[in-house]
């Protein structure tokens, strides 16, 4: 990684800073019959390499950190607050909550990304709004969550959703989650609050499930879904998060949540864990979203089109 090693630590150059990496040989992803093992050093090297492509999706957004200090076989910690020992050069935002505040980290540079990886933060979850307009999301996320590992059901749902969003003239982007499903992402102009965005997402999901009632559901309770795919829009609420593009997921083989083009959905070899930390950077270089999210849309015109469709 271009650093120097002394005992149980390594120094890693990240932009203008040098970050200390502790216990670089610590195994975070144990190997098995199908996947090789990955160490903390592997995780740091990946995040350092993918930073130019990942940081545009991170900058200015509060984060929730999914940490695995003892690897996948140990306990998981979901962390919102920065700790007293965290460097003061890490950007942060203090957000009100009932009875107090939460001081979220904000990842604005490669050094912060490397530091978080050293803290065994495997997966980064981001807010859908930015610190300068914390109550106005500029992203909308539809999470397509299958009842089992039937990815063909996910493909169908993604195509149906993409077609519906096209009909109401909302450009959308597609991402493997590194888990079981896909995310469909829409860029907003940041002029709507979370309640408006979630209500709109809920109505889109309701329209879609009404068109395909045997295959899709919006039921939040698993026992009510049966074998139908769940179209989850709950991430569009205030203070909720979604996995960041190019983040690693805490699953065997170190799969990565990876943006893809809509054309890639036709690839028979595609799956939700298609890319790992070994090859996700190569996929990132192809710019699969190709500017799809650079211009956020207002919901007013799309709402009128959606209402017309709903009759």
C-alpha positions as a printed NumPy array, in Angstrom:
array([[  0.   ,   0.   ,   0.   ],
       [  2.987,   2.28 ,  -0.173],
       [  3.405,   2.659,   3.604],
       [  5.973,   1.658,   6.201],
       [  5.575,  -1.045,   8.807],
       [  6.735,  -0.979,  12.424],
       [  5.729,  -3.897,  14.601],
       [  1.96 ,  -4.294,  14.583],
       [  1.246,  -1.049,  12.731],
       [  1.618,   0.311,   9.211],
       [  1.591,   3.923,   8.091],
       [ -0.444,   4.565,   4.971],
       [ -0.263,   7.706,   2.862],
       [ -3.749,   8.965,   1.98 ],
       [ -3.84 ,  12.29 ,   0.193],
       [ -2.075,  14.893,   2.327],
       [ -2.176,  12.755,   5.467],
       [ -0.442,   9.717,   6.85 ],
       [ -2.812,   7.33 ,   8.607],
       [ -1.706,   4.627,  11.012],
       [ -3.057,   1.154,  10.345],
       [ -3.229,  -1.133,  13.374],
       [ -2.974,  -4.933,  13.155],
       [ -2.947,  -4.946,   9.338],
       [ -2.838,  -8.739,   9.22 ],
       [ -6.052,  -9.118,  11.221],
       [ -8.409, -11.404,   9.305],
       [-11.776,  -9.706,   8.815],
       [-13.212, -12.075,   6.204],
       [-12.31 , -15.702,   7.011],
       [-11.699, -17.973,   4.048],
       [-13.866, -20.954,   3.268],
       [-14.213, -23.49 ,   0.5  ],
       [-15.499, -20.856,  -1.957],
       [-13.841, -17.612,  -0.859],
       [-10.348, -16.61 ,   0.16 ],
       [ -9.683, -14.691,   3.354],
       [ -9.257, -10.919,   3.457],
       [ -7.37 ,  -8.96 ,   6.094],
       [ -7.744,  -5.434,   7.38 ],
       [ -4.869,  -4.466,   5.087],
       [ -6.862,  -5.78 ,   2.121],
       [ -9.882,  -3.717,   3.197],
       [ -7.8  ,  -0.556,   3.575],
       [ -6.098,  -1.121,   0.204],
       [ -9.477,  -1.473,  -1.485],
       [-10.966,   1.67 ,   0.056],
       [ -7.818,   3.624,  -0.77 ],
       [ -8.024,   2.496,  -4.404],
       [-11.767,   3.064,  -4.825],
       [-11.755,   6.457,  -3.071],
       [-11.797,   8.599,  -6.278],
       [-15.015,   6.867,  -7.365],
       [-16.617,   6.476,  -3.934],
       [-16.   ,   9.904,  -2.4  ],
       [-18.499,  11.739,  -4.668],
       [-21.193,   9.548,  -3.067],
       [-19.886,  10.247,   0.454],
       [-18.897,  13.899,   0.65 ],
       [-21.139,  16.077,   2.773],
       [-23.329,  13.222,   4.04 ],
       [-23.748,  11.996,   7.63 ],
       [-22.715,   8.371,   8.015],
       [-23.568,   5.354,  10.082],
       [-20.669,   2.93 ,  10.456],
       [-21.   ,  -0.849,  10.465],
       [-17.957,  -2.102,  12.37 ],
       [-16.628,  -5.641,  12.811],
       [-13.566,  -5.305,  15.088],
       [-13.097,  -9.096,  15.316],
       [-14.084,  -9.839,  11.748],
       [-17.262, -11.377,  10.384],
       [-17.229, -14.088,  13.027],
       [-17.323, -11.537,  15.857],
       [-19.92 ,  -9.018,  17.037],
       [-21.227,  -6.236,  14.805],
       [-21.466,  -2.633,  15.982],
       [-23.644,   0.013,  14.303],
       [-22.039,   3.341,  15.233],
       [-23.458,   6.797,  14.623],
       [-21.378,   8.949,  16.991],
       [-17.734,   9.813,  16.504],
       [-15.642,   8.772,  19.495],
       [-13.39 ,  10.954,  21.659],
       [-10.27 ,   9.262,  20.278],
       [-11.185,   9.915,  16.616],
       [ -8.982,  12.53 ,  14.877],
       [-10.217,  16.104,  14.904],
       [ -9.495,  16.399,  11.167],
       [-12.47 ,  14.153,  10.362],
       [-15.475,  16.198,   9.237],
       [-18.605,  15.841,  11.351],
       [-22.118,  17.134,  11.867],
       [-24.127,  17.329,  15.057],
       [-27.73 ,  16.331,  14.404],
       [-30.551,  16.808,  16.933],
       [-32.323,  13.747,  18.271],
       [-34.871,  13.209,  20.998],
       [-33.146,  14.028,  24.281],
       [-29.853,  15.176,  22.784],
       [-27.721,  15.136,  19.643],
       [-25.737,  12.716,  17.505],
       [-22.305,  13.672,  16.129],
       [-22.087,  11.816,  12.819],
       [-18.841,  11.393,  10.893],
       [-18.713,  12.796,   7.368],
       [-16.226,  11.261,   4.93 ],
       [-14.861,  14.033,   2.743],
       [-11.444,  12.616,   1.831],
       [ -9.381,   9.487,   1.317],
       [ -7.685,   9.788,   4.698],
       [-11.035,   9.543,   6.489],
       [-12.004,   6.519,   4.397],
       [ -8.714,   4.804,   5.279],
       [ -9.06 ,   5.698,   8.951],
       [-12.579,   4.24 ,   9.109],
       [-11.359,   1.033,   7.467],
       [ -8.643,   0.822,  10.136],
       [-11.435,   0.981,  12.717],
       [-12.828,  -2.182,  11.061],
       [-15.675,  -0.233,   9.505],
       [-16.529,  -2.725,   6.785],
       [-19.714,  -1.079,   5.5  ],
       [-20.625,   2.612,   5.275],
       [-24.28 ,   3.655,   5.356],
       [-25.104,   7.213,   4.256],
       [-27.937,   9.655,   4.754],
       [-29.901,  10.615,   1.643],
       [-29.378,  14.308,   2.422],
       [-26.318,  16.527,   2.854],
       [-25.109,  18.488,   5.845],
       [-25.983,  21.865,   4.316],
       [-29.644,  20.8  ,   3.798],
       [-30.026,  18.021,   6.304],
       [-33.839,  17.873,   6.085],
       [-33.973,  17.882,   2.251],
       [-32.96 ,  14.608,   0.584],
       [-31.297,  14.676,  -2.818],
       [-31.538,  10.918,  -3.267],
       [-34.455,   8.491,  -3.272],
       [-33.811,   4.766,  -2.874],
       [-35.975,   1.761,  -3.687],
       [-34.581,  -1.418,  -2.125],
       [-35.666,  -4.57 ,  -3.948],
       [-35.475,  -7.305,  -1.32 ],
       [-36.341, -10.858,  -2.434],
       [-37.962, -13.405,  -0.151],
       [-35.048, -15.778,  -0.861],
       [-31.998, -15.753,  -3.146],
       [-34.072, -15.74 ,  -6.34 ],
       [-32.23 , -13.068,  -8.324],
       [-34.45 , -13.552, -11.367],
       [-37.3  , -12.128,  -9.271],
       [-35.085,  -9.135,  -8.488],
       [-34.31 ,  -8.599, -12.179],
       [-38.008,  -8.595, -13.055],
       [-38.86 ,  -6.172, -10.271],
       [-36.036,  -3.839, -11.3  ],
       [-37.209,  -3.792, -14.911],
       [-40.803,  -3.099, -13.858],
       [-39.708,  -0.299, -11.539],
       [-37.351,   1.215, -14.115],
       [-40.137,   1.222, -16.7  ],
       [-42.536,   2.901, -14.269],
       [-39.991,   5.586, -13.402],
       [-39.402,   6.155, -17.117],
       [-43.151,   6.62 , -17.612],
       [-43.205,   9.422, -15.045],
       [-39.925,  10.801, -16.461],
       [-37.685,  10.22 , -13.458],
       [-34.206,   9.024, -14.515],
       [-32.939,   6.216, -12.305],
       [-29.726,   4.333, -11.625],
       [-29.166,   0.725, -10.615],
       [-26.829,  -0.798,  -8.031],
       [-26.114,  -4.296,  -6.776],
       [-26.274,  -4.299,  -2.978],
       [-23.56 ,  -6.866,  -2.306],
       [-26.223,  -8.73 ,  -0.329],
       [-29.345, -10.205,  -2.001],
       [-31.058,  -7.531,  -4.056],
       [-30.712,  -4.324,  -6.011],
       [-31.145,  -0.64 ,  -5.245],
       [-32.824,   1.7  ,  -7.697],
       [-31.678,   5.277,  -7.051],
       [-33.303,   8.542,  -8.163],
       [-31.627,  11.956,  -7.903],
       [-33.797,  14.715,  -6.409],
       [-33.251,  18.463,  -6.552],
       [-33.231,  18.837,  -2.762],
       [-36.342,  21.036,  -2.621],
       [-38.588,  18.441,  -0.94 ],
       [-38.54 ,  17.312,   2.675],
       [-38.286,  13.696,   3.775],
       [-42.018,  13.318,   4.315],
       [-42.736,  14.37 ,   0.734],
       [-40.032,  12.111,  -0.66 ],
       [-41.11 ,   9.071,   1.332],
       [-44.791,   9.58 ,   0.466],
       [-43.896,   9.803,  -3.207],
       [-41.698,   6.679,  -3.022],
       [-44.496,   4.861,  -1.198],
       [-46.982,   5.787,  -3.938],
       [-44.583,   4.618,  -6.657],
       [-44.123,   1.322,  -4.826],
       [-47.882,   1.031,  -4.302],
       [-48.549,   1.603,  -7.992],
       [-45.956,  -1.011,  -8.913],
       [-47.256,  -3.646,  -6.516],
       [-50.835,  -3.031,  -7.677],
       [-49.671,  -3.859, -11.219],
       [-47.898,  -7.043, -10.056],
       [-49.706,  -8.149,  -6.874],
       [-48.631, -11.796,  -7.066],
       [-44.945, -10.96 ,  -7.369],
       [-44.417,  -7.781,  -5.308],
       [-45.435,  -6.397,  -1.928],
       [-44.915,  -3.347,   0.261],
       [-45.72 ,  -5.249,   3.473],
       [-43.124,  -4.373,   6.093],
       [-43.787,  -7.52 ,   8.13 ],
       [-42.094, -10.608,   6.732],
       [-44.966, -12.891,   7.684],
       [-47.266, -10.868,   5.411],
       [-45.019, -11.088,   2.337],
       [-45.12 , -14.784,   1.566],
       [-42.794, -15.477,  -1.34 ],
       [-43.258, -12.019,  -2.872],
       [-40.412,  -9.554,  -3.333],
       [-40.479,  -6.619,  -0.912],
       [-40.27 ,  -3.145,  -2.442],
       [-38.765,  -1.289,   0.521],
       [-39.007,   2.52 ,   0.617],
       [-38.404,   2.961,   4.351],
       [-34.876,   4.275,   3.757],
       [-36.422,   7.51 ,   2.471],
       [-37.347,   8.683,   5.967],
       [-35.422,  11.28 ,   7.983],
       [-32.273,   9.887,   9.665],
       [-32.506,   6.581,   7.787],
       [-29.544,   5.385,   5.745],
       [-28.669,   3.329,   2.682],
       [-25.453,   1.54 ,   1.785],
       [-22.982,   3.723,  -0.104],
       [-22.03 ,   2.864,  -3.692],
       [-18.765,   0.866,  -3.685],
       [-18.976,  -0.013,   0.01 ],
       [-17.947,  -3.509,   1.105],
       [-20.606,  -5.732,   2.643],
       [-20.025,  -7.929,   5.67 ],
       [-20.488, -11.231,   3.888],
       [-18.082, -14.034,   2.939],
       [-15.919, -13.121,  -0.027],
       [-16.059,  -9.347,   0.687],
       [-18.729,  -8.452,  -1.915],
       [-19.188,  -4.806,  -2.894],
       [-22.33 ,  -2.735,  -3.52 ],
       [-21.652,  -1.762,  -7.117],
       [-23.316,   0.679,  -9.554],
       [-24.252,  -0.901, -12.877],
       [-25.862,   0.257, -16.101],
       [-29.421,  -0.77 , -16.883],
       [-28.086,  -2.76 , -19.844],
       [-26.02 ,  -4.889, -17.455],
       [-29.25 ,  -6.211, -15.958],
       [-29.514,  -8.521, -19.005],
       [-26.197, -10.21 , -18.183],
       [-27.085, -13.801, -17.172],
       [-23.989, -13.931, -14.945],
       [-25.008, -10.875, -12.915],
       [-25.835, -11.403,  -9.261],
       [-26.159,  -9.188,  -6.184],
       [-22.637, -10.178,  -5.042],
       [-21.051, -10.169,  -8.504],
       [-18.175,  -7.832,  -7.582],
       [-15.778,  -8.057,  -4.636],
       [-12.892,  -5.974,  -3.37 ],
       [-10.744,  -7.777,  -5.964],
       [-12.498,  -6.328,  -9.014],
       [-14.966,  -3.581,  -8.006],
       [-12.438,  -0.819,  -8.775],
       [-12.245,  -1.997, -12.387],
       [-16.039,  -1.804, -12.615],
       [-15.964,   1.693, -11.077],
       [-13.627,   2.91 , -13.823],
       [-16.28 ,   2.16 , -16.456],
       [-18.524,   4.927, -14.987],
       [-21.674,   2.764, -15.175],
       [-23.995,   5.579, -14.06 ],
       [-22.477,   7.987, -16.601],
       [-23.895,  11.197, -15.143],
       [-27.38 ,   9.813, -14.443],
       [-27.492,  11.395, -10.969],
       [-25.856,  14.747, -11.679],
       [-29.132,  16.587, -12.273],
       [-31.694,  16.143,  -9.516],
       [-35.365,  16.284, -10.442],
       [-38.337,  17.983,  -8.841],
       [-41.141,  15.692,  -7.74 ],
       [-44.022,  17.959,  -8.812],
       [-44.137,  16.982, -12.518],
       [-43.494,  13.318, -11.682],
       [-46.274,  13.417,  -9.083],
       [-48.753,  14.691, -11.672],
       [-47.76 ,  11.949, -14.095],
       [-47.964,   9.307, -11.391],
       [-51.401,  10.494, -10.279],
       [-52.588,  10.339, -13.891],
       [-51.36 ,   6.759, -14.152],
       [-53.11 ,   5.865, -10.912],
       [-56.348,   7.325, -12.264]])
